[in-house]
């Protein structure tokens, strides 16, 4: 394998993600819960990632204030 094959091509989205501090994460969750969350986000007109981030930040603050 030469260097050309091992170098990952950078997409414009990858550059934006890096600048914005966005990373991809994978979690295992209950399938029914994940589907209900997807439907709820669609119904509310919000992206799943944005809603997850909001809930994570709220949980982080809740834990910090309980210390």
PQR file with spaces between the fields and no chain letter, atoms N, CA, C, O and H, PARSE charges and radii, in Angstrom:
ATOM       1  N    UNK     1       0.854   -1.175    0.000 -0.4000 1.5000
ATOM       2  CA   UNK     1       0.000    0.000    0.000 -0.0000 2.0000
ATOM       3  C    UNK     1       0.900    1.238    0.000  0.5500 1.7000
ATOM       4  O    UNK     1       1.773    1.371    0.858 -0.5500 1.4000
ATOM       5  N    UNK     2       0.691    2.134   -0.950 -0.4000 1.5000
ATOM       6  CA   UNK     2       1.504    3.345   -0.966 -0.0000 2.0000
ATOM       7  C    UNK     2       0.805    4.470   -0.200  0.5500 1.7000
ATOM       8  O    UNK     2      -0.343    4.323    0.219 -0.5500 1.4000
ATOM       9  H    UNK     2      -0.018    2.026   -1.646  0.4000 1.0000
ATOM      10  N    UNK     3       1.487    5.567   -0.023 -0.4000 1.5000
ATOM      11  CA   UNK     3       0.940    6.681    0.764 -0.0000 2.0000
ATOM      12  C    UNK     3      -0.349    7.238    0.183  0.5500 1.7000
ATOM      13  O    UNK     3      -1.212    7.683    0.938 -0.5500 1.4000
ATOM      14  H    UNK     3       2.420    5.687   -0.363  0.4000 1.0000
ATOM      15  N    UNK     4      -0.504    7.227   -1.122 -0.4000 1.5000
ATOM      16  CA   UNK     4      -1.714    7.754   -1.745 -0.0000 2.0000
ATOM      17  C    UNK     4      -2.958    6.982   -1.297  0.5500 1.7000
ATOM      18  O    UNK     4      -4.040    7.559   -1.186 -0.5500 1.4000
ATOM      19  H    UNK     4       0.197    6.865   -1.736  0.4000 1.0000
ATOM      20  N    UNK     5      -2.808    5.693   -1.043 -0.4000 1.5000
ATOM      21  CA   UNK     5      -3.940    4.872   -0.648 -0.0000 2.0000
ATOM      22  C    UNK     5      -4.284    5.041    0.828  0.5500 1.7000
ATOM      23  O    UNK     5      -5.426    4.795    1.217 -0.5500 1.4000
ATOM      24  H    UNK     5      -1.929    5.225   -1.134  0.4000 1.0000
ATOM      25  N    UNK     6      -3.340    5.449    1.649 -0.4000 1.5000
ATOM      26  CA   UNK     6      -3.582    5.559    3.084 -0.0000 2.0000
ATOM      27  C    UNK     6      -4.048    6.952    3.496  0.5500 1.7000
ATOM      28  O    UNK     6      -4.536    7.129    4.612 -0.5500 1.4000
ATOM      29  H    UNK     6      -2.412    5.649    1.333  0.4000 1.0000
ATOM      30  N    UNK     7      -3.907    7.933    2.626 -0.4000 1.5000
ATOM      31  CA   UNK     7      -4.317    9.294    2.944 -0.0000 2.0000
ATOM      32  C    UNK     7      -5.822    9.433    2.697  0.5500 1.7000
ATOM      33  O    UNK     7      -6.314    9.180    1.598 -0.5500 1.4000
ATOM      34  H    UNK     7      -3.510    7.789    1.719  0.4000 1.0000
ATOM      35  N    UNK     8      -6.536    9.840    3.742 -0.4000 1.5000
ATOM      36  CA   UNK     8      -7.981   10.021    3.617 -0.0000 2.0000
ATOM      37  C    UNK     8      -8.248   11.368    2.966  0.5500 1.7000
ATOM      38  O    UNK     8      -7.664   12.383    3.346 -0.5500 1.4000
ATOM      39  H    UNK     8      -6.137   10.046    4.636  0.4000 1.0000
ATOM      40  N    UNK     9      -9.128   11.364    1.992 -0.4000 1.5000
ATOM      41  CA   UNK     9      -9.520   12.609    1.333 -0.0000 2.0000
ATOM      42  C    UNK     9     -10.359   13.433    2.302  0.5500 1.7000
ATOM      43  O    UNK     9     -11.246   12.903    2.971 -0.5500 1.4000
ATOM      44  H    UNK     9      -9.602   10.540    1.684  0.4000 1.0000
ATOM      45  N    UNK    10     -10.080   14.717    2.374 -0.4000 1.5000
ATOM      46  CA   UNK    10     -10.820   15.617    3.248 -0.0000 2.0000
ATOM      47  C    UNK    10     -11.972   16.245    2.465  0.5500 1.7000
ATOM      48  O    UNK    10     -11.770   16.849    1.412 -0.5500 1.4000
ATOM      49  H    UNK    10      -9.360   15.148    1.831  0.4000 1.0000
ATOM      50  N    UNK    11     -13.172   16.091    2.996 -0.4000 1.5000
ATOM      51  CA   UNK    11     -14.348   16.681    2.370 -0.0000 2.0000
ATOM      52  C    UNK    11     -14.604   18.054    2.990  0.5500 1.7000
ATOM      53  O    UNK    11     -14.151   18.306    4.107 -0.5500 1.4000
ATOM      54  H    UNK    11     -13.336   15.601    3.852  0.4000 1.0000
ATOM      55  N    UNK    12     -15.305   18.935    2.313 -0.4000 1.5000
ATOM      56  CA   UNK    12     -15.643   20.235    2.915 -0.0000 2.0000
ATOM      57  C    UNK    12     -16.358   20.062    4.260  0.5500 1.7000
ATOM      58  O    UNK    12     -16.120   20.837    5.187 -0.5500 1.4000
ATOM      59  H    UNK    12     -15.673   18.731    1.406  0.4000 1.0000
ATOM      60  N    UNK    13     -17.219   19.065    4.374 -0.4000 1.5000
ATOM      61  CA   UNK    13     -17.932   18.814    5.634 -0.0000 2.0000
ATOM      62  C    UNK    13     -16.952   18.461    6.749  0.5500 1.7000
ATOM      63  O    UNK    13     -17.136   18.879    7.892 -0.5500 1.4000
ATOM      64  H    UNK    13     -17.412   18.436    3.621  0.4000 1.0000
ATOM      65  N    UNK    14     -15.907   17.690    6.421 -0.4000 1.5000
ATOM      66  CA   UNK    14     -14.907   17.318    7.422 -0.0000 2.0000
ATOM      67  C    UNK    14     -14.199   18.557    7.961  0.5500 1.7000
ATOM      68  O    UNK    14     -13.935   18.661    9.159 -0.5500 1.4000
ATOM      69  H    UNK    14     -15.758   17.350    5.493  0.4000 1.0000
ATOM      70  N    UNK    15     -13.896   19.487    7.073 -0.4000 1.5000
ATOM      71  CA   UNK    15     -13.237   20.726    7.493 -0.0000 2.0000
ATOM      72  C    UNK    15     -14.154   21.534    8.406  0.5500 1.7000
ATOM      73  O    UNK    15     -13.703   22.076    9.414 -0.5500 1.4000
ATOM      74  H    UNK    15     -14.111   19.403    6.100  0.4000 1.0000
ATOM      75  N    UNK    16     -15.448   21.617    8.054 -0.4000 1.5000
ATOM      76  CA   UNK    16     -16.400   22.348    8.881 -0.0000 2.0000
ATOM      77  C    UNK    16     -16.538   21.686   10.243  0.5500 1.7000
ATOM      78  O    UNK    16     -16.529   22.363   11.272 -0.5500 1.4000
ATOM      79  H    UNK    16     -15.814   21.176    7.235  0.4000 1.0000
ATOM      80  N    UNK    17     -16.667   20.348   10.250 -0.4000 1.5000
ATOM      81  CA   UNK    17     -16.796   19.616   11.513 -0.0000 2.0000
ATOM      82  C    UNK    17     -15.614   19.896   12.434  0.5500 1.7000
ATOM      83  O    UNK    17     -15.796   20.150   13.625 -0.5500 1.4000
ATOM      84  H    UNK    17     -16.675   19.799    9.415  0.4000 1.0000
ATOM      85  N    UNK    18     -14.412   19.852   11.886 -0.4000 1.5000
ATOM      86  CA   UNK    18     -13.206   20.081   12.685 -0.0000 2.0000
ATOM      87  C    UNK    18     -13.212   21.496   13.257  0.5500 1.7000
ATOM      88  O    UNK    18     -12.917   21.693   14.436 -0.5500 1.4000
ATOM      89  H    UNK    18     -14.264   19.646   10.919  0.4000 1.0000
ATOM      90  N    UNK    19     -13.546   22.473   12.431 -0.4000 1.5000
ATOM      91  CA   UNK    19     -13.581   23.865   12.868 -0.0000 2.0000
ATOM      92  C    UNK    19     -14.642   24.066   13.951  0.5500 1.7000
ATOM      93  O    UNK    19     -14.423   24.821   14.899 -0.5500 1.4000
ATOM      94  H    UNK    19     -13.786   22.313   11.474  0.4000 1.0000
ATOM      95  N    UNK    20     -15.781   23.400   13.817 -0.4000 1.5000
ATOM      96  CA   UNK    20     -16.888   23.538   14.764 -0.0000 2.0000
ATOM      97  C    UNK    20     -16.722   22.658   16.004  0.5500 1.7000
ATOM      98  O    UNK    20     -17.500   22.769   16.952 -0.5500 1.4000
ATOM      99  H    UNK    20     -15.959   22.786   13.047  0.4000 1.0000
ATOM     100  N    UNK    21     -15.707   21.783   16.002 -0.4000 1.5000
ATOM     101  CA   UNK    21     -15.487   20.891   17.134 -0.0000 2.0000
ATOM     102  C    UNK    21     -16.471   19.735   17.180  0.5500 1.7000
ATOM     103  O    UNK    21     -16.725   19.175   18.247 -0.5500 1.4000
ATOM     104  H    UNK    21     -15.075   21.693   15.232  0.4000 1.0000
ATOM     105  N    UNK    22     -17.020   19.379   16.043 -0.4000 1.5000
ATOM     106  CA   UNK    22     -18.011   18.306   15.959 -0.0000 2.0000
ATOM     107  C    UNK    22     -17.299   16.983   15.673  0.5500 1.7000
ATOM     108  O    UNK    22     -16.442   16.897   14.794 -0.5500 1.4000
ATOM     109  H    UNK    22     -16.814   19.833   15.177  0.4000 1.0000
ATOM     110  N    UNK    23     -17.678   15.952   16.440 -0.4000 1.5000
ATOM     111  CA   UNK    23     -17.112   14.617   16.220 -0.0000 2.0000
ATOM     112  C    UNK    23     -18.250   13.614   16.062  0.5500 1.7000
ATOM     113  O    UNK    23     -19.383   13.876   16.466 -0.5500 1.4000
ATOM     114  H    UNK    23     -18.374   16.021   17.154  0.4000 1.0000
ATOM     115  N    UNK    24     -17.944   12.492   15.484 -0.4000 1.5000
ATOM     116  CA   UNK    24     -18.918   11.423   15.321 -0.0000 2.0000
ATOM     117  C    UNK    24     -18.752   10.447   16.486  0.5500 1.7000
ATOM     118  O    UNK    24     -17.636   10.028   16.792 -0.5500 1.4000
ATOM     119  H    UNK    24     -17.024   12.280   15.155  0.4000 1.0000
ATOM     120  N    UNK    25     -19.863   10.085   17.138 -0.4000 1.5000
ATOM     121  CA   UNK    25     -19.841    9.128   18.238 -0.0000 2.0000
ATOM     122  C    UNK    25     -20.831    8.019   17.937  0.5500 1.7000
ATOM     123  O    UNK    25     -21.832    8.235   17.254 -0.5500 1.4000
ATOM     124  H    UNK    25     -20.770   10.426   16.889  0.4000 1.0000
ATOM     125  N    UNK    26     -20.549    6.838   18.446 -0.4000 1.5000
ATOM     126  CA   UNK    26     -21.447    5.705   18.280 -0.0000 2.0000
ATOM     127  C    UNK    26     -21.802    5.166   19.659  0.5500 1.7000
ATOM     128  O    UNK    26     -20.923    4.883   20.473 -0.5500 1.4000
ATOM     129  H    UNK    26     -19.736    6.663   19.001  0.4000 1.0000
ATOM     130  N    UNK    27     -23.091    5.027   19.906 -0.4000 1.5000
ATOM     131  CA   UNK    27     -23.572    4.489   21.177 -0.0000 2.0000
ATOM     132  C    UNK    27     -24.534    3.352   20.898  0.5500 1.7000
ATOM     133  O    UNK    27     -25.213    3.335   19.871 -0.5500 1.4000
ATOM     134  H    UNK    27     -23.804    5.257   19.245  0.4000 1.0000
ATOM     135  N    UNK    28     -24.587    2.401   21.821 -0.4000 1.5000
ATOM     136  CA   UNK    28     -25.585    1.349   21.728 -0.0000 2.0000
ATOM     137  C    UNK    28     -26.743    1.740   22.632  0.5500 1.7000
ATOM     138  O    UNK    28     -26.566    1.964   23.829 -0.5500 1.4000
ATOM     139  H    UNK    28     -24.035    2.415   22.655  0.4000 1.0000
ATOM     140  N    UNK    29     -27.922    1.819   22.048 -0.4000 1.5000
ATOM     141  CA   UNK    29     -29.125    2.158   22.797 -0.0000 2.0000
ATOM     142  C    UNK    29     -30.245    1.215   22.393  0.5500 1.7000
ATOM     143  O    UNK    29     -30.172    0.546   21.362 -0.5500 1.4000
ATOM     144  H    UNK    29     -28.066    1.637   21.075  0.4000 1.0000
ATOM     145  N    UNK    30     -31.262    1.173   23.205 -0.4000 1.5000
ATOM     146  CA   UNK    30     -32.420    0.353   22.912 -0.0000 2.0000
ATOM     147  C    UNK    30     -33.041    0.802   21.589  0.5500 1.7000
ATOM     148  O    UNK    30     -33.273    1.993   21.384 -0.5500 1.4000
ATOM     149  H    UNK    30     -31.321    1.717   24.043  0.4000 1.0000
ATOM     150  N    UNK    31     -33.302   -0.129   20.714 -0.4000 1.5000
ATOM     151  CA   UNK    31     -33.820    0.179   19.386 -0.0000 2.0000
ATOM     152  C    UNK    31     -35.156    0.903   19.403  0.5500 1.7000
ATOM     153  O    UNK    31     -35.366    1.837   18.629 -0.5500 1.4000
ATOM     154  H    UNK    31     -33.113   -1.097   20.881  0.4000 1.0000
ATOM     155  N    UNK    32     -36.066    0.477   20.286 -0.4000 1.5000
ATOM     156  CA   UNK    32     -37.384    1.114   20.378 -0.0000 2.0000
ATOM     157  C    UNK    32     -37.233    2.559   20.834  0.5500 1.7000
ATOM     158  O    UNK    32     -37.888    3.453   20.298 -0.5500 1.4000
ATOM     159  H    UNK    32     -35.895   -0.282   20.914  0.4000 1.0000
ATOM     160  N    UNK    33     -36.385    2.786   21.808 -0.4000 1.5000
ATOM     161  CA   UNK    33     -36.147    4.147   22.308 -0.0000 2.0000
ATOM     162  C    UNK    33     -35.543    5.019   21.220  0.5500 1.7000
ATOM     163  O    UNK    33     -35.945    6.170   21.045 -0.5500 1.4000
ATOM     164  H    UNK    33     -35.853    2.060   22.243  0.4000 1.0000
ATOM     165  N    UNK    34     -34.579    4.474   20.489 -0.4000 1.5000
ATOM     166  CA   UNK    34     -33.935    5.238   19.422 -0.0000 2.0000
ATOM     167  C    UNK    34     -34.933    5.626   18.335  0.5500 1.7000
ATOM     168  O    UNK    34     -34.899    6.747   17.828 -0.5500 1.4000
ATOM     169  H    UNK    34     -34.253    3.540   20.631  0.4000 1.0000
ATOM     170  N    UNK    35     -35.807    4.713   17.983 -0.4000 1.5000
ATOM     171  CA   UNK    35     -36.808    5.003   16.953 -0.0000 2.0000
ATOM     172  C    UNK    35     -37.811    6.036   17.440  0.5500 1.7000
ATOM     173  O    UNK    35     -38.188    6.938   16.691 -0.5500 1.4000
ATOM     174  H    UNK    35     -35.835    3.802   18.394  0.4000 1.0000
ATOM     175  N    UNK    36     -38.246    5.911   18.686 -0.4000 1.5000
ATOM     176  CA   UNK    36     -39.180    6.892   19.242 -0.0000 2.0000
ATOM     177  C    UNK    36     -38.520    8.274   19.312  0.5500 1.7000
ATOM     178  O    UNK    36     -39.178    9.286   19.071 -0.5500 1.4000
ATOM     179  H    UNK    36     -37.940    5.178   19.294  0.4000 1.0000
ATOM     180  N    UNK    37     -37.238    8.320   19.637 -0.4000 1.5000
ATOM     181  CA   UNK    37     -36.504    9.578   19.684 -0.0000 2.0000
ATOM     182  C    UNK    37     -36.419   10.190   18.289  0.5500 1.7000
ATOM     183  O    UNK    37     -36.607   11.396   18.129 -0.5500 1.4000
ATOM     184  H    UNK    37     -36.703    7.498   19.833  0.4000 1.0000
ATOM     185  N    UNK    38     -36.138    9.369   17.281 -0.4000 1.5000
ATOM     186  CA   UNK    38     -36.070    9.848   15.903 -0.0000 2.0000
ATOM     187  C    UNK    38     -37.392   10.465   15.473  0.5500 1.7000
ATOM     188  O    UNK    38     -37.424   11.546   14.885 -0.5500 1.4000
ATOM     189  H    UNK    38     -35.985    8.389   17.411  0.4000 1.0000
ATOM     190  N    UNK    39     -38.485    9.767   15.773 -0.4000 1.5000
ATOM     191  CA   UNK    39     -39.815   10.248   15.409 -0.0000 2.0000
ATOM     192  C    UNK    39     -40.139   11.546   16.157  0.5500 1.7000
ATOM     193  O    UNK    39     -40.668   12.489   15.568 -0.5500 1.4000
ATOM     194  H    UNK    39     -38.460    8.889   16.250  0.4000 1.0000
ATOM     195  N    UNK    40     -39.821   11.593   17.450 -0.4000 1.5000
ATOM     196  CA   UNK    40     -40.101   12.789   18.258 -0.0000 2.0000
ATOM     197  C    UNK    40     -39.316   13.989   17.733  0.5500 1.7000
ATOM     198  O    UNK    40     -39.855   15.093   17.653 -0.5500 1.4000
ATOM     199  H    UNK    40     -39.391   10.827   17.929  0.4000 1.0000
ATOM     200  N    UNK    41     -38.050   13.784   17.374 -0.4000 1.5000
ATOM     201  CA   UNK    41     -37.239   14.877   16.833 -0.0000 2.0000
ATOM     202  C    UNK    41     -37.822   15.378   15.517  0.5500 1.7000
ATOM     203  O    UNK    41     -37.902   16.584   15.282 -0.5500 1.4000
ATOM     204  H    UNK    41     -37.612   12.887   17.439  0.4000 1.0000
ATOM     205  N    UNK    42     -38.228   14.442   14.664 -0.4000 1.5000
ATOM     206  CA   UNK    42     -38.823   14.833   13.382 -0.0000 2.0000
ATOM     207  C    UNK    42     -40.101   15.629   13.613  0.5500 1.7000
ATOM     208  O    UNK    42     -40.323   16.655   12.970 -0.5500 1.4000
ATOM     209  H    UNK    42     -38.164   13.463   14.855  0.4000 1.0000
ATOM     210  N    UNK    43     -40.946   15.154   14.536 -0.4000 1.5000
ATOM     211  CA   UNK    43     -42.202   15.829   14.838 -0.0000 2.0000
ATOM     212  C    UNK    43     -41.958   17.238   15.395  0.5500 1.7000
ATOM     213  O    UNK    43     -42.704   18.169   15.092 -0.5500 1.4000
ATOM     214  H    UNK    43     -40.765   14.320   15.058  0.4000 1.0000
ATOM     215  N    UNK    44     -40.905   17.383   16.211 -0.4000 1.5000
ATOM     216  CA   UNK    44     -40.575   18.682   16.808 -0.0000 2.0000
ATOM     217  C    UNK    44     -39.794   19.580   15.854  0.5500 1.7000
ATOM     218  O    UNK    44     -39.609   20.767   16.120 -0.5500 1.4000
ATOM     219  H    UNK    44     -40.299   16.626   16.457  0.4000 1.0000
ATOM     220  N    UNK    45     -39.337   19.007   14.740 -0.4000 1.5000
ATOM     221  CA   UNK    45     -38.596   19.790   13.758 -0.0000 2.0000
ATOM     222  C    UNK    45     -37.181   20.122   14.191  0.5500 1.7000
ATOM     223  O    UNK    45     -36.637   21.160   13.814 -0.5500 1.4000
ATOM     224  H    UNK    45     -39.487   18.042   14.524  0.4000 1.0000
ATOM     225  N    UNK    46     -36.575   19.228   14.995 -0.4000 1.5000
ATOM     226  CA   UNK    46     -35.187   19.437   15.439 -0.0000 2.0000
ATOM     227  C    UNK    46     -34.337   18.258   14.985  0.5500 1.7000
ATOM     228  O    UNK    46     -34.836   17.150   14.789 -0.5500 1.4000
ATOM     229  H    UNK    46     -37.016   18.385   15.301  0.4000 1.0000
ATOM     230  N    UNK    47     -33.047   18.518   14.823 -0.4000 1.5000
ATOM     231  CA   UNK    47     -32.163   17.416   14.444 -0.0000 2.0000
ATOM     232  C    UNK    47     -31.847   16.583   15.685  0.5500 1.7000
ATOM     233  O    UNK    47     -31.816   17.095   16.804 -0.5500 1.4000
ATOM     234  H    UNK    47     -32.642   19.418   14.982  0.4000 1.0000
ATOM     235  N    UNK    48     -31.617   15.315   15.467 -0.4000 1.5000
ATOM     236  CA   UNK    48     -31.300   14.424   16.577 -0.0000 2.0000
ATOM     237  C    UNK    48     -30.006   14.853   17.266  0.5500 1.7000
ATOM     238  O    UNK    48     -29.926   14.846   18.495 -0.5500 1.4000
ATOM     239  H    UNK    48     -31.642   14.900   14.558  0.4000 1.0000
ATOM     240  N    UNK    49     -28.999   15.225   16.485 -0.4000 1.5000
ATOM     241  CA   UNK    49     -27.721   15.635   17.057 -0.0000 2.0000
ATOM     242  C    UNK    49     -27.846   16.873   17.923  0.5500 1.7000
ATOM     243  O    UNK    49     -27.261   16.943   19.004 -0.5500 1.4000
ATOM     244  H    UNK    49     -29.065   15.231   15.487  0.4000 1.0000
ATOM     245  N    UNK    50     -28.608   17.848   17.453 -0.4000 1.5000
ATOM     246  CA   UNK    50     -28.815   19.074   18.224 -0.0000 2.0000
ATOM     247  C    UNK    50     -29.537   18.770   19.529  0.5500 1.7000
ATOM     248  O    UNK    50     -29.169   19.295   20.580 -0.5500 1.4000
ATOM     249  H    UNK    50     -29.084   17.791   16.576  0.4000 1.0000
ATOM     250  N    UNK    51     -30.550   17.937   19.470 -0.4000 1.5000
ATOM     251  CA   UNK    51     -31.314   17.589   20.674 -0.0000 2.0000
ATOM     252  C    UNK    51     -30.467   16.780   21.649  0.5500 1.7000
ATOM     253  O    UNK    51     -30.529   17.007   22.857 -0.5500 1.4000
ATOM     254  H    UNK    51     -30.850   17.511   18.616  0.4000 1.0000
ATOM     255  N    UNK    52     -29.682   15.846   21.139 -0.4000 1.5000
ATOM     256  CA   UNK    52     -28.797   15.069   22.014 -0.0000 2.0000
ATOM     257  C    UNK    52     -27.797   15.984   22.714  0.5500 1.7000
ATOM     258  O    UNK    52     -27.552   15.838   23.912 -0.5500 1.4000
ATOM     259  H    UNK    52     -29.632   15.662   20.157  0.4000 1.0000
ATOM     260  N    UNK    53     -27.222   16.924   21.974 -0.4000 1.5000
ATOM     261  CA   UNK    53     -26.267   17.861   22.555 -0.0000 2.0000
ATOM     262  C    UNK    53     -26.930   18.685   23.654  0.5500 1.7000
ATOM     263  O    UNK    53     -26.349   18.883   24.722 -0.5500 1.4000
ATOM     264  H    UNK    53     -27.421   17.044   21.001  0.4000 1.0000
ATOM     265  N    UNK    54     -28.137   19.161   23.395 -0.4000 1.5000
ATOM     266  CA   UNK    54     -28.876   19.951   24.392 -0.0000 2.0000
ATOM     267  C    UNK    54     -29.090   19.130   25.661  0.5500 1.7000
ATOM     268  O    UNK    54     -28.845   19.617   26.765 -0.5500 1.4000
ATOM     269  H    UNK    54     -28.608   19.001   22.527  0.4000 1.0000
ATOM     270  N    UNK    55     -29.540   17.898   25.511 -0.4000 1.5000
ATOM     271  CA   UNK    55     -29.806   17.048   26.673 -0.0000 2.0000
ATOM     272  C    UNK    55     -28.516   16.696   27.409  0.5500 1.7000
ATOM     273  O    UNK    55     -28.502   16.633   28.638 -0.5500 1.4000
ATOM     274  H    UNK    55     -29.739   17.502   24.614  0.4000 1.0000
ATOM     275  N    UNK    56     -27.432   16.465   26.665 -0.4000 1.5000
ATOM     276  CA   UNK    56     -26.140   16.187   27.302 -0.0000 2.0000
ATOM     277  C    UNK    56     -25.680   17.377   28.131  0.5500 1.7000
ATOM     278  O    UNK    56     -25.248   17.212   29.272 -0.5500 1.4000
ATOM     279  H    UNK    56     -27.444   16.516   25.667  0.4000 1.0000
ATOM     280  N    UNK    57     -25.771   18.581   27.558 -0.4000 1.5000
ATOM     281  CA   UNK    57     -25.353   19.786   28.286 -0.0000 2.0000
ATOM     282  C    UNK    57     -26.204   20.011   29.532  0.5500 1.7000
ATOM     283  O    UNK    57     -25.679   20.394   30.578 -0.5500 1.4000
ATOM     284  H    UNK    57     -26.121   18.715   26.631  0.4000 1.0000
ATOM     285  N    UNK    58     -27.500   19.780   29.433 -0.4000 1.5000
ATOM     286  CA   UNK    58     -28.375   19.913   30.600 -0.0000 2.0000
ATOM     287  C    UNK    58     -27.981   18.918   31.688  0.5500 1.7000
ATOM     288  O    UNK    58     -27.957   19.271   32.867 -0.5500 1.4000
ATOM     289  H    UNK    58     -27.926   19.469   28.584  0.4000 1.0000
ATOM     290  N    UNK    59     -27.677   17.695   31.310 -0.4000 1.5000
ATOM     291  CA   UNK    59     -27.283   16.669   32.270 -0.0000 2.0000
ATOM     292  C    UNK    59     -25.943   17.018   32.919  0.5500 1.7000
ATOM     293  O    UNK    59     -25.774   16.854   34.127 -0.5500 1.4000
ATOM     294  H    UNK    59     -27.697   17.408   30.352  0.4000 1.0000
ATOM     295  N    UNK    60     -24.995   17.498   32.119 -0.4000 1.5000
ATOM     296  CA   UNK    60     -23.687   17.902   32.642 -0.0000 2.0000
ATOM     297  C    UNK    60     -23.861   18.994   33.694  0.5500 1.7000
ATOM     298  O    UNK    60     -23.266   18.919   34.769 -0.5500 1.4000
ATOM     299  H    UNK    60     -25.132   17.632   31.137  0.4000 1.0000
ATOM     300  N    UNK    61     -24.670   20.004   33.391 -0.4000 1.5000
ATOM     301  CA   UNK    61     -24.902   21.101   34.338 -0.0000 2.0000
ATOM     302  C    UNK    61     -25.606   20.599   35.603  0.5500 1.7000
ATOM     303  O    UNK    61     -25.280   21.039   36.706 -0.5500 1.4000
ATOM     304  H    UNK    61     -25.154   20.064   32.518  0.4000 1.0000
ATOM     305  N    UNK    62     -26.559   19.691   35.456 -0.4000 1.5000
ATOM     306  CA   UNK    62     -27.260   19.126   36.591 -0.0000 2.0000
ATOM     307  C    UNK    62     -26.302   18.406   37.532  0.5500 1.7000
ATOM     308  O    UNK    62     -26.394   18.549   38.751 -0.5500 1.4000
ATOM     309  H    UNK    62     -26.824   19.333   34.560  0.4000 1.0000
ATOM     310  N    UNK    63     -25.385   17.636   36.962 -0.4000 1.5000
ATOM     311  CA   UNK    63     -24.409   16.914   37.767 -0.0000 2.0000
ATOM     312  C    UNK    63     -23.436   17.882   38.433  0.5500 1.7000
ATOM     313  O    UNK    63     -23.087   17.710   39.601 -0.5500 1.4000
ATOM     314  H    UNK    63     -25.310   17.520   35.972  0.4000 1.0000
ATOM     315  N    UNK    64     -22.999   18.898   37.694 -0.4000 1.5000
ATOM     316  CA   UNK    64     -22.082   19.880   38.265 -0.0000 2.0000
ATOM     317  C    UNK    64     -22.703   20.607   39.447  0.5500 1.7000
ATOM     318  O    UNK    64     -22.027   20.833   40.451 -0.5500 1.4000
ATOM     319  H    UNK    64     -23.282   19.038   36.745  0.4000 1.0000
ATOM     320  N    UNK    65     -23.970   20.977   39.350 -0.4000 1.5000
ATOM     321  CA   UNK    65     -24.608   21.728   40.428 -0.0000 2.0000
ATOM     322  C    UNK    65     -24.931   20.847   41.628  0.5500 1.7000
ATOM     323  O    UNK    65     -25.142   21.355   42.730 -0.5500 1.4000
ATOM     324  H    UNK    65     -24.519   20.794   38.535  0.4000 1.0000
ATOM     325  N    UNK    66     -24.972   19.527   41.425 -0.4000 1.5000
ATOM     326  CA   UNK    66     -25.260   18.628   42.539 -0.0000 2.0000
ATOM     327  C    UNK    66     -23.994   18.236   43.307  0.5500 1.7000
ATOM     328  O    UNK    66     -24.076   17.559   44.331 -0.5500 1.4000
ATOM     329  H    UNK    66     -24.800   19.114   40.530  0.4000 1.0000
ATOM     330  N    UNK    67     -22.842   18.654   42.823 -0.4000 1.5000
ATOM     331  CA   UNK    67     -21.575   18.292   43.493 -0.0000 2.0000
ATOM     332  C    UNK    67     -21.360   19.128   44.726  0.5500 1.7000
ATOM     333  O    UNK    67     -20.353   18.965   45.415 -0.5500 1.4000
ATOM     334  H    UNK    67     -22.775   19.204   41.991  0.4000 1.0000
